[in-house]
Amino acid sequence: MTTVFDDAVDACPDEDARPADGNQDGCLDDLDGDGVSDHLDICPDTSFDPAWPVKADGCRPVDVVPALEVLLLRPEVLPHEDIEVMVTVMDEDGDGGRLTASLVVDGIPLRASRSSQNGTGPFQVTWNASVWATPWVGNGSTVDVILTFETSNASPEATAEIVMPESPVRSLVLDPPVADPGVESGLSLRPVANALLLLLLIGLLIRARGPPEREAATLRDPFVDTSRRDFEDEEAPVRQGEP
């Protein structure tokens, strides 16, 4: 049953409070005091804050979580080169915030490398070799770039999380040892020296063995001479004029 109030006791005589009038005062109820009556308020528990008004549905604008896009200019770096990154903040709200950057070399954080910048970006961060090329850096060392971004949105509904890149940002140090020219040339001549030594050994071996031995003469049959003469006498042709 709809309650009808006399104008004398109706606190809101010009307002139709029938959709939401739990206290029966003739006014539309607004329990969270955000200016949107309860029957239209999608967010009935929103606390009132004049600095951060709600929308027509009784809710404050949603703070979209920003994302970082990072470009590492030198994925492979020499000990005398700079490490440089370009950071773009993808934030639909355009709130801006604080970007903090630092380096970790071979798992060891470098306090002197830490820096911060405020704004919406894009940001450029550069570290020269005097900062990151520590005494223990060598060929194959890793330099991790640690980036964090915290939004400056101060709304009660602001995202409180600190955003980091989705994948690691890492440079690999290239510092191969310098080859000794003398050692390198010695290595190149080693096969030739080995070949000459082999030929010399073969020659000495042949010389030590001496000339090939002749086959020993076979023993003659002591009866060969006699039998051979008889055979020759028998087989000798008869010459004309001989008896």
C-alpha positions in Angstrom: 0.0 0.0 0.0 1.4 3.4 -1.0 1.6 5.9 1.8 0.4 9.4 1.0 1.8 12.2 3.2 0.2 15.5 3.9 2.3 18.4 2.7 2.5 19.6 6.3 4.6 16.6 7.3 6.2 15.9 3.9 9.9 16.8 4.0 10.1 16.8 0.2 6.7 17.9 -1.0 8.0 18.4 -4.6 9.5 14.9 -4.8 7.9 11.6 -5.6 9.5 9.4 -2.9 7.5 6.3 -3.7 10.4 4.4 -5.4 12.7 4.6 -2.3 11.3 6.0 1.0 12.2 3.6 3.7 12.0 6.1 6.5 8.6 7.4 5.4 9.7 11.1 5.4 8.4 11.8 1.9 12.0 12.0 0.5 13.9 9.6 -1.8 16.4 7.7 0.4 20.1 8.1 -0.3 21.8 6.0 2.4 25.4 6.5 1.2 24.9 10.3 0.8 26.5 10.4 -2.7 23.6 12.4 -4.2 22.1 9.5 -6.1 18.9 8.0 -4.6 19.0 4.4 -3.6 16.6 3.2 -6.3 19.1 4.4 -9.0 22.3 3.8 -7.1 24.3 0.8 -8.5 27.0 1.4 -5.8 25.0 2.0 -2.7 28.0 1.7 -0.4 30.1 4.5 -2.0 31.3 6.9 0.6 30.7 10.6 0.0 33.7 12.6 -1.1 33.1 16.0 -2.7 36.6 15.9 -4.3 35.7 12.7 -6.1 32.0 12.8 -7.2 30.2 9.8 -8.5 28.5 9.3 -11.8 24.8 9.2 -12.5 24.7 5.6 -11.5 26.1 6.3 -8.1 29.6 4.9 -8.9 33.0 6.6 -9.3 34.9 6.2 -12.5 36.9 2.9 -12.6 40.6 3.4 -12.3 42.0 1.4 -15.2 45.2 -0.5 -14.4 48.1 0.9 -16.5 50.5 -1.2 -18.5 54.2 -0.6 -19.4 55.7 -1.0 -22.8 59.5 -1.1 -22.6 62.1 -0.9 -25.3 65.7 -1.9 -24.4 68.0 -0.2 -26.8 71.0 -2.6 -26.2 70.0 -6.2 -25.3 73.7 -6.9 -25.7 76.0 -4.4 -24.1 79.8 -3.8 -24.0 81.4 -2.7 -20.7 82.0 0.9 -21.9 78.4 1.4 -23.3 75.3 2.9 -21.8 72.2 0.9 -20.8 69.2 2.7 -22.0 65.4 2.0 -21.9 62.4 3.8 -23.3 59.2 3.3 -21.3 55.7 4.1 -22.5 52.8 4.1 -19.9 49.5 2.8 -21.4 46.8 4.3 -19.1 43.3 4.9 -20.5 42.7 7.4 -17.7 45.8 9.4 -18.4 46.3 9.8 -14.7 50.1 9.7 -14.8 52.2 8.5 -11.9 55.7 7.8 -10.8 58.2 5.6 -12.7 61.0 4.1 -10.6 64.0 2.4 -12.3 67.0 0.6 -11.0 69.6 -2.1 -12.0 70.5 -5.5 -10.7 73.9 -6.9 -11.9 74.4 -10.6 -11.6 71.7 -10.7 -8.9 73.2 -7.8 -6.9 71.0 -4.6 -6.7 72.9 -1.4 -7.3 71.6 1.3 -5.0 73.3 4.1 -6.9 71.3 3.2 -10.1 67.9 4.0 -8.6 66.0 7.0 -10.0 62.4 8.2 -10.3 60.4 10.3 -12.7 56.9 11.7 -12.5 54.4 12.2 -15.3 52.5 10.3 -18.0 55.6 9.4 -20.1 57.1 8.4 -22.3 60.1 8.1 -20.1 63.8 7.6 -21.0 66.2 6.2 -18.5 70.0 5.9 -19.1 72.8 4.5 -17.0 76.4 5.0 -18.1 79.2 2.5 -17.6 80.4 4.2 -14.4 77.2 3.2 -12.7 76.5 -0.3 -13.9 80.0 -1.7 -14.9 80.9 -3.0 -11.5 84.3 -4.7 -10.8 82.7 -8.2 -11.0 81.1 -7.6 -14.4 82.5 -10.0 -17.0 81.7 -11.7 -20.3 78.2 -13.3 -19.9 77.1 -11.1 -16.9 73.4 -10.1 -16.8 72.0 -6.6 -16.1 68.3 -6.6 -15.1 66.4 -3.4 -15.4 63.8 -3.2 -12.7 60.9 -0.9 -13.5 57.8 0.0 -11.4 55.0 2.4 -12.0 52.5 3.7 -9.4 49.5 5.7 -10.5 48.9 9.2 -9.1 45.2 8.7 -9.1 44.1 9.7 -5.6 40.5 8.6 -6.0 39.1 6.3 -3.3 38.6 3.8 -6.1 42.2 4.1 -7.4 44.2 1.0 -8.2 46.7 0.5 -5.4 48.9 -2.1 -7.2 52.3 -1.3 -8.5 52.7 -2.1 -12.2 55.8 -3.8 -13.6 56.6 -5.0 -17.2 55.1 -8.3 -18.2 58.5 -9.8 -19.1 62.0 -9.3 -17.7 64.1 -6.5 -19.2 67.7 -7.8 -19.3 71.0 -7.0 -21.0 73.7 -9.5 -21.6 77.3 -8.2 -21.2 79.7 -9.1 -24.0 83.4 -8.8 -22.9 85.4 -11.6 -24.6 89.1 -11.9 -23.7 91.5 -10.3 -26.1 93.5 -12.9 -28.0 97.4 -12.7 -27.8 98.7 -12.2 -31.4 101.8 -14.3 -30.5 99.8 -17.2 -29.2 97.4 -16.9 -32.2 100.3 -17.1 -34.7 101.9 -20.0 -32.8 98.6 -21.9 -33.0 98.4 -21.3 -36.8 101.9 -22.7 -37.4 101.5 -25.7 -35.2 100.0 -28.0 -37.9 102.9 -27.3 -40.2 105.4 -28.0 -37.5 103.7 -31.3 -36.7 103.8 -32.3 -40.3 107.5 -31.6 -40.7 108.3 -33.5 -37.5 106.3 -36.5 -38.8 108.3 -36.5 -42.1 111.6 -36.3 -40.2 110.7 -39.3 -38.0 109.7 -41.3 -41.1 113.0 -40.5 -42.7 115.0 -41.5 -39.6 113.1 -44.7 -39.4 113.8 -45.7 -43.0 117.5 -44.8 -42.6 117.8 -46.9 -39.5 116.4 -50.0 -41.2 119.0 -49.7 -44.0 118.6 -51.0 -47.6 116.3 -54.0 -48.2 118.1 -57.3 -47.7 118.5 -59.5 -50.7 117.0 -62.9 -50.6 119.4 -65.6 -49.5 120.7 -67.8 -52.3 119.0 -71.1 -52.3 121.1 -74.2 -51.8 121.9 -76.2 -54.9 121.4 -79.8 -55.1 124.8 -81.5 -55.0 123.7 -83.8 -57.8 122.5 -81.0 -60.1 125.9 -80.6 -61.8 126.3 -84.3 -62.6 122.7 -84.8 -63.6 122.7 -81.5 -65.5 125.8 -82.6 -67.5 124.3 -85.9 -68.4 121.1 -84.1 -69.3 123.0 -81.7 -71.5 124.9 -84.6 -73.2 121.6 -86.3 -73.9 119.9 -83.3 -75.2 122.8 -81.7 -77.1 122.0 -81.7 -80.8 124.2 -83.8 -83.0 126.3 -81.6 -85.3 127.0 -82.6 -88.8 130.4 -84.2 -89.3 130.6 -85.3 -85.7 130.5 -89.0 -84.8 
